Amino acid sequence: MSMIGCCDLDLILLSGPGDVTVKVTVGDDAILPCSLSTRENIVQNLFQWRKDGQKKVFLYDGGLTYSITSPHQDEQFKGRVFHFPDQLQFGNASIVIRNTKVTDSGNYTCDFPHLETGRLIFHISLIVGEYFDKTVSEVSICELQYGFMPRKRTTDAIFALRMLMEKYREGQKEQHCVFVDLEKAYDRVLREELGF
């Protein structure tokens, strides 16, 4: 079973070197990307996430993180922000904010204050609500999945993806796509548990 991620996944648009904008609908989960290009192991490092320069979103310090009862994490994010522990060895400090709210919209930073090469800060903008990018909203994107579904063929998904690619090329914007073959990744897939 192959899926082209679109509607229920976050749309990530690169708007410049190191600047990322993530757009999600209210109630969806948002993955805020932050990865070292060197893929350096950061299991023993310190990195911290902040919103609008002040609000403490997430802290990782050599295996320790904010807990739900921590007085340091901003109330807005308690119990809703998680990282990907298995990805730290590959330099990935991305986080996911569960059940997004309009108040989560803002400018986020992923800060590595003590890397061997010096301090490194990534800037990510999160927009929660309606999609404002006209070129994206003009493209018809799948509802959930293509292939092995009545009246949905993978050729429809490929056509939608090609149209999306053409729109980005016209606007001279970078585009990144992710394809996931769930059966190859997990041997078999229980559709009932995935909600399909």
N, C-alpha and C positions, 0 to 999 in steps of 0.2 A: 504494500500500500504506500503510495507516494503522496506527499502533501506539498503544496506550495503555500508557505505561510503568508497570510495576508490580513484578513479581517480581525481575528482574535489576537494576533501578534502585534507587537509594536512596530510602527513604521519609523525607521531611522534614516534621517537625511543628513548627509554631510554638507555643511554650509561653508566650510573653509578649513584650513589646516588646524586640526585639533579641536575645532568647534563642532559640536553635535547638537542637533535638535531632535527630541523624541516627542511624538504626538500620540496621545491615546485618548480614548473615550472614557468618560467618568465611569468608575467601577472596574475598569480593566486593570491588569497588572502592567507596570512599566519597568522595563529593564533599562537601567542607565549604564551605558558601556564605559569601561575604563580599563584599558589593557596596555601594558608596556610593549612597545614594538620589539624589544629585545627578548621577550618571553622569559625574562629573568624570574627565577623562583622568588616569590615574595612571602612565603609562609612565615618567615621570621621577621618580616618588616612591619613598619607602621604605615597605615594610610587612613585618611579620614575624609568623610563626605560632609559637606555643609550646603545649606540652602541659603541663597541670597547673602552669603558671606558670614552669617551669624548663626543661624539655626543648626544645631548639631544633629545630623541625620544618622550617621553610622561611623563607628570607630573600630578599627582592627589593629591590634598591637601584638604581634608575635603569637597569635593563637587566642588572645583575649578579645572579646567584643562587648559592646553594650548589651546589657540584659534588659528585659522588660521593666525591671524595677529600678534601673539605673537613673540617678538624678541628673546625669549629664546629657542624656539624649532628650531632645525636644519632645514634648508631649504629643505633638502632631504625628510623630513617626513611631511611637512606641508600639511594639508588637506587629508592625507592618513592613519593616525593612529587613531584608535578608541578603546574605552574600552567597557566593558559590565556593565553598571550601575546597572542593576537588579541583578547582581551576586556579587556585593560588600558585601552584607549582609552575604554571605556565604564564605567570605575570598578569593574570586577569583579576582585577579588583572590582568588577562590575557588581551592581546591587540590583535588587528587584524591590519595588514599592508595590505592595499588594493593595487591592481595592482603592485605586486612586480617587482623589477628590479634587475639585477645582482649586482648592487652596494649596494643593501640592504643586501647582504651576509655579515656575520660577527658574532661577539660575542656580545650578548646582556646580560644586567643584569637588574633584577627586584629587586629594593632595598627598603626595609622597614627600614628606619633609626631609627624610634622611637617606636618600639613595646614594650609592657610591659616586654617581655622576653629578650629584647635587639635588636640589629640590625640583620636583616636577609636578605641575598642576594641570589637570584636564578640566575643560569647561563644557558643561552639558546644560542645555535648556530643555525644560519639560513643559509641554503645553497639554493641559487636561481639558477636554471639552470637545468642541466641534473641530473638524479639520479645516484649516484656513488656507491651505495651499491649493490654489485653483487647478494647477496642473495635475495634482493627485486626485482631486475630487471629480475630474472629468473622465477618469479612467474607470471602467467597470471592473471590479475586482470580485473574486469568488466569495461565496457565502461562508463555506467552511472547507470543503474538500472537493477535489476533482479525481476522477477515476474510481471505478467500482461503485458508482452511484448512478441511480436512474437519471437519464437525460443530462449527465455531466461527463464529458470526455476530457482526457488530459490535453487534447488539442485546443479545447476552450481555454484552459489555464495557460497554455503556451502562447496563445493569441493575446490574452490579457496581459501577460508578462511582456511580450514584445511591444504592445502599445504603450505600456508604462515606460519601457526602456526608451522608446522613441520620444515620448514627452520629456524625459529627463535630458536626452541628448539635445533636443530643441532648446531647452532652457540652460544648457551647458552646466548641468549639475551632476555631481557624482552620484552613483547608485550602487547599492550593494544588495544582493539577493541571497537568501538562504533556502536550500532545499533539504528536506528531511525525509528519508525513506525509513519509516518507523519499523517495518518488518526486518530490514537489514540491521537496524540499530539494536533491536530488542528480540529478534528471532520470531516472535509472534506478538500480535496486538489484540488486546481485549477492548473492542470498540465501545462496549457498554461503559467501561470505566473512563474512557476518554470523552464520553458524551456525544459520540457520533451515532 
